[in-house]
């Protein structure tokens, strides 16, 4: 870890709140057998982490951010990822293609450190998703990640990164990956897939969403289905819910 990263980590440790840390460990399922088992929290609220990142963003380089992402503390890792987003945005604004590519590749290498849903959801669309909008030839990486059955977080990155594509009217990826997750066993993937399908419906893809539901509502995991139809009128929601084979 660089000296700057150590300095930031130490400042965050000084912000620790033991009571809040205990709450966050329950919220992020850090108990034995749960998906976040073994993670450690300082008890820092996200707005406070964002404020620190905003204050220090012009002082932190890529190596500093990488060091923070490798911290044992959840909130410090979040800060590292948020710094990477700032550095990526700066490279995009400066049209620095080399640095932009470097940050994307670094983020991909660091995905295992983003080992909870917030560390995926706050970051994947802002780096990988943004990159894939202008590099369609690279989108196969989403399929590669979605096929990584031994890595829940790579699989969640694959679906959540499509949010940026959806915002640009690109729906093929979310449809294809959601279809691939119809038989997935984990609720975190069901929630993320339903969320992205709902976003597609909100952002110009209402026909595509209904087409997907008409074809797959009978076999969708119930959580995925519920999330995807959340904005529908009650009568239409009930129609799709009743299509499920096991209801």
C-alpha positions in Angstrom: 0.0 0.0 0.0 1.3 3.5 -0.9 1.9 6.1 1.7 -1.1 8.1 0.5 -3.3 5.0 0.7 -2.0 4.3 4.2 -2.8 7.9 5.2 -6.4 7.6 3.9 -6.9 4.2 5.5 -5.7 5.5 8.8 -8.0 8.6 8.6 -11.0 6.2 7.9 -10.0 4.0 10.8 -10.2 7.1 13.0 -13.8 7.5 11.8 -14.9 4.1 13.0 -18.2 3.6 14.8 -18.4 0.2 16.5 -22.2 0.2 16.8 -22.7 1.1 13.1 -20.1 -1.5 12.1 -22.1 -4.2 13.9 -25.3 -3.1 12.1 -23.5 -3.1 8.7 -22.1 -6.6 9.3 -25.7 -7.9 9.8 -27.0 -5.9 6.9 -24.4 -7.1 4.5 -24.7 -10.8 5.6 -21.3 -11.3 7.2 -22.2 -14.2 9.4 -21.0 -17.8 9.0 -22.4 -19.3 5.8 -23.6 -16.0 4.4 -22.4 -14.4 1.2 -20.4 -11.6 3.0 -18.8 -13.9 5.6 -15.4 -12.7 6.8 -15.8 -9.1 5.7 -14.9 -6.4 8.2 -16.5 -3.0 8.7 -15.5 0.2 10.3 -19.0 1.6 10.5 -18.6 4.5 8.2 -21.7 5.6 6.3 -21.5 5.9 2.5 -22.1 9.7 2.4 -19.1 10.1 4.7 -16.9 7.9 2.4 -18.0 9.9 -0.6 -17.2 13.1 1.1 -13.7 11.9 1.8 -13.2 10.8 -1.8 -14.4 14.1 -3.0 -12.0 15.9 -0.7 -9.0 13.8 -1.8 -9.7 12.9 -5.4 -7.1 15.3 -6.8 -4.4 13.8 -4.5 -4.9 10.1 -5.3 -3.4 8.2 -8.2 -4.1 4.8 -9.6 -1.6 2.9 -7.3 -3.1 4.6 -4.3 -6.6 3.5 -5.3 -5.5 0.0 -5.9 -3.9 -0.2 -2.5 -7.1 1.0 -0.9 -9.2 -1.6 -2.8 -7.0 -4.3 -1.3 -7.7 -3.2 2.3 -9.2 -5.5 4.8 -11.9 -2.9 5.6 -15.0 -2.8 3.5 -15.4 1.0 3.6 -11.7 1.5 2.6 -12.2 -0.8 -0.3 -15.3 1.2 -1.3 -13.2 4.4 -1.2 -10.6 2.8 -3.4 -13.2 1.9 -6.0 -14.7 5.3 -5.9 -11.3 6.8 -6.5 -10.9 4.6 -9.5 -14.2 5.9 -10.8 -12.9 9.5 -10.4 -9.7 8.6 -12.2 -11.6 6.9 -15.0 -13.9 9.9 -15.5 -10.8 12.2 -15.6 -9.2 10.0 -18.3 -12.4 10.0 -20.3 -12.7 13.8 -20.1 -9.1 14.2 -21.1 -9.5 11.7 -24.0 -6.6 9.7 -22.5 -7.3 6.4 -24.1 -4.3 4.6 -22.6 -5.2 5.5 -19.0 -8.8 4.7 -19.6 -7.9 1.2 -20.9 -5.5 0.7 -18.0 -8.2 1.6 -15.4 -10.7 -0.8 -17.0 -8.2 -3.6 -16.9 -7.2 -2.8 -13.3 -10.9 -2.8 -12.3 -11.4 -6.2 -13.9 -8.4 -7.6 -12.0 -9.8 -6.1 -8.8 -13.4 -7.5 -9.0 -12.6 -10.2 -6.4 -12.1 -7.4 -3.9 -15.5 -6.1 -4.7 -17.0 -8.9 -2.6 -20.4 -7.5 -1.7 -23.3 -6.2 -3.7 -22.6 -2.5 -3.0 -19.0 -2.8 -4.2 -20.4 -4.2 -7.4 -23.5 -1.9 -7.9 -21.7 1.4 -7.2 -18.8 0.7 -9.5 -19.5 -1.8 -12.4 -21.8 0.6 -14.4 -19.4 3.5 -13.9 -16.3 1.9 -15.2 -17.0 -1.3 -17.1 -20.5 -0.3 -18.2 -19.3 3.1 -19.5 -16.4 1.5 -21.3 -18.6 -1.1 -23.1 -21.0 1.6 -24.4 -18.3 2.8 -26.7 -16.5 -0.5 -27.2 -19.2 -2.9 -28.3 -16.6 -5.3 -29.5 -15.6 -5.9 -25.9 -19.0 -6.9 -24.6 -18.2 -10.6 -24.8 -16.6 -10.1 -21.4 -20.1 -9.9 -19.9 -20.8 -13.4 -21.1 -17.4 -14.6 -19.8 -18.2 -13.2 -16.4 -21.8 -14.5 -16.4 -20.4 -18.0 -17.0 -18.1 -17.9 -13.9 -20.3 -20.1 -11.7 -17.6 -20.1 -9.0 -17.7 -16.3 -8.6 -20.9 -14.7 -7.5 -19.4 -11.2 -7.8 -18.2 -11.6 -11.4 -21.7 -12.8 -12.2 -23.3 -9.8 -10.6 -20.9 -7.5 -12.4 -22.0 -9.0 -15.7 -25.7 -8.1 -15.1 -25.3 -4.8 -13.3 -22.8 -3.4 -15.8 -25.6 -3.5 -18.4 -27.3 -0.6 -16.6 -25.1 1.8 -18.6 -25.9 0.0 -21.8 -29.6 0.2 -21.0 -29.4 3.9 -20.5 -28.1 4.2 -24.0 -30.9 2.1 -25.5 -28.9 -1.1 -25.8 -30.9 -4.0 -24.5 -29.5 -7.2 -26.1 -27.0 -7.8 -23.3 -29.4 -7.5 -20.4 -31.9 -9.8 -22.1 -29.2 -12.4 -23.0 -27.6 -12.5 -19.5 -30.9 -12.5 -17.7 -32.0 -15.4 -19.8 -28.8 -17.2 -18.8 -29.6 -16.6 -15.1 -33.1 -18.1 -15.2 -31.8 -21.2 -13.4 -29.3 -19.4 -11.2 -29.5 -20.5 -7.5 -28.6 -17.2 -5.8 -31.1 -14.5 -4.7 -28.5 -11.8 -5.3 -28.5 -12.6 -9.0 -32.2 -12.9 -9.2 -32.6 -9.4 -7.6 -29.9 -7.8 -9.9 -31.4 -9.4 -13.0 -35.0 -8.3 -12.2 -33.7 -4.8 -11.3 -32.0 -4.5 -14.7 -35.0 -5.8 -16.6 -37.1 -3.2 -14.8 -34.6 -0.5 -15.8 -34.9 -1.7 -19.4 -38.7 -1.2 -19.1 -38.3 2.2 -17.6 -35.8 3.4 -20.2 -37.4 2.8 -23.5 -37.5 -1.0 -23.5 -41.0 -1.6 -22.3 -41.8 -3.8 -25.3 -38.6 -5.8 -24.9 -39.5 -6.3 -21.2 -43.0 -7.5 -22.0 -41.7 -9.8 -24.7 -39.2 -11.3 -22.2 -41.9 -11.8 -19.6 -44.3 -13.3 -22.1 -41.7 -15.9 -22.9 -40.1 -16.5 -19.6 -42.4 -15.5 -16.7 -43.5 -19.1 -16.2 -39.9 -20.1 -15.4 -38.3 -17.0 -13.9 -37.2 -17.1 -10.3 -39.9 -15.4 -8.3 -37.6 -12.7 -7.0 -36.4 -11.9 -10.5 -40.0 -11.7 -11.7 -41.2 -9.5 -8.8 -38.4 -7.0 -9.3 -38.9 -6.8 -13.1 -42.6 -6.0 -12.8 -42.4 -3.7 -9.8 -43.6 -0.6 -11.8 -46.5 -2.4 -13.6 -50.1 -1.7 -12.7 -51.4 -4.1 -10.1 -53.6 -6.0 -12.5 -50.7 -6.6 -14.9 -48.4 -7.6 -12.0 -50.9 -10.2 -10.9 -51.2 -11.5 -14.4 -47.5 -12.3 -14.7 -47.2 -13.6 -11.1 -50.0 -16.1 -11.8 -48.1 -17.4 -14.9 -45.5 -19.0 -12.8 -45.7 -22.8 -12.9 -45.2 -23.3 -9.2 -47.7 -20.8 -8.0 
